[in-house]
Amino acid sequence: MRIRIEHETTYTYEEPARGLIQILRLTPRPHVGQHVVRWRIEPSLDGALRQSEDALGNIVHRFAAETAEERLTIRVTGEVETHEAHGVVRGLVERAPDLYFLRTTEMTTPSEALATFAEEAAGAQARTDPLAALHALNTALCERMTMRRGPAGTAVGAAEAFEAGRGLPQDVAHAFVAGARHLGIPARNVSGYLYRGDDTDEGENADDGRVMDETHGHVHAWAEALAPRLGWVAFDPSFGVCAGPAHVRVAMGLDAPGCVPVRGARYGGGAETLSVRLVLTDMRGGDAGGGGGRNQPPSSSQSQSQS
C-alpha cells in the first residue's frame, strides 16, 4: 500500500496564549515493510521547529513560539509505502536493550485478574512457544475487551480497562503489554496510524467536546513483543491480529504516554478546544485486508516462525 496521510491538530484558546511549546512524535522511521516516501510538519505559527531523537530512537520535533496567539495548528502531511511482513518488525533504530521493555509502568501494571488471564490464555506455551503464547494472548484480549475511540489523554491503563472490559486502543495495547511482561516477554506500546478504507467518523466527541473528523483511518495504538528467533513482532489486540500494511508505525514507548503523538505546554490562554482532522488515502487503491475478530480488523496478518 502507499498511504497518504493528512493530519491536522488545532488548539483554539479562550484568550491569547504565549510561550507555546509542543513536543511532537509524529514522524515515522523507515524499517523493513515501511518506507517513508516523504514527510512534512508545518506549524501555523512562526517559531522554532527542531528535530532530535529521544532515548528510544523515536524522531521528536520540538516546536516553540513566543508570540501570544489564540490558535495553533500542527499540520502533518506525508506518504508511506507499506508491505506485508506478517507482523515481524525488522530494521528498527533500537537505542535501548531488549530487557528494558520488561519494566512496568503505572499504565502497564497488571491487576491480579489480568495476570491470571494472561497465564490462562498462554498456558504452557509461555515456556515452550512464546510466539504462540503471544498470539493466544492477542486473540483472547480481542475477545475479552471492546475497543472504543477517544482522546489518547483519557487512557486509564491496563488494569482499569481490563476490569471494565473496554478501552481505547492505547489501553487494549496496555493490557497486552502488561500481560506479555507478566509472562516474562519484553513488550512495548506503539503509536501510529491505521488505514481503514470504509471507515469515516465525523462529528463531536461526547466525552470532552473535542471535534473529530476522520476519513478512512484513525490515529491508532498497538503493541510489539519480542519473540525468539523472530525479534520484535507487532500485535494489534484491538482487532486480534498482527499489524499489517494498513498500520503506519510512528513511535514506541514503555506505555502510551511514552509515545504520545503530541504533548504541549503554554502560558495563559484559559480554556482550550481541540479539533483533529485526519484523512488517510491509499494512493494505489489497494485493499487493507479482510476481516477477523469481533472488532472487524483491517487485516488478518499472522507472524510466522522463520529460521
C-alpha angles and dihedrals in degrees: 000000000000107000122196113204127200111179124172124181115188127190116195115192128208089230133004113299124203137193091041114187124181125184107202127196093177104119121093124218122221120249137155105308095018126075121179106219095182137339135185136179117200122182114201093226132067110257146107119300113188129179124216140146129252127223092274096049098259116146108246129189122198116202121191128180124178101190120097110251138166097215139036126185124189109199121194123186131171150123127243128187114215132188135189111271098160090244095301111133114203134163095040125153101248118190099163129062116254093247090060086077092065088073115111125219133193089267095048102041107120122226117229088258093053092046091052090046091053092049092050094045093050098039117173089337089081086076102029104035114013093179091057089046090054092050090049092050091047092053094043094052092049089054093044101044134051116218118225131186123238144118114313089231090070094062110132103192137253101292098048095042092048091051090050092047092227139068149143117293085258091059096044085053089047089056091051093047092047091049094047093049090049087057089052096256119130110240139168143187122255130200126201145106132302121207115214111172097199098041124099124165118184131168143047124325107238095209100061109003092251113152113230128190111175123168123189095342152021144232097260144184134211139152143254126210132188115249123188114258092001103063120208116008123191117227126185105200091179085074103018095242141102115264111268141178091304090064119084109198116216113159144353137210145161085267139352095280087056092061101028109152097228131021122170149174135193145168116250123332097133117223119002136210120212123206127179130197118188128174122178119187130184101222091198096048093235130154120260090214141266131301131267136152124039095281092059102241125209093237141013101215117163124198113235131205112257125188 
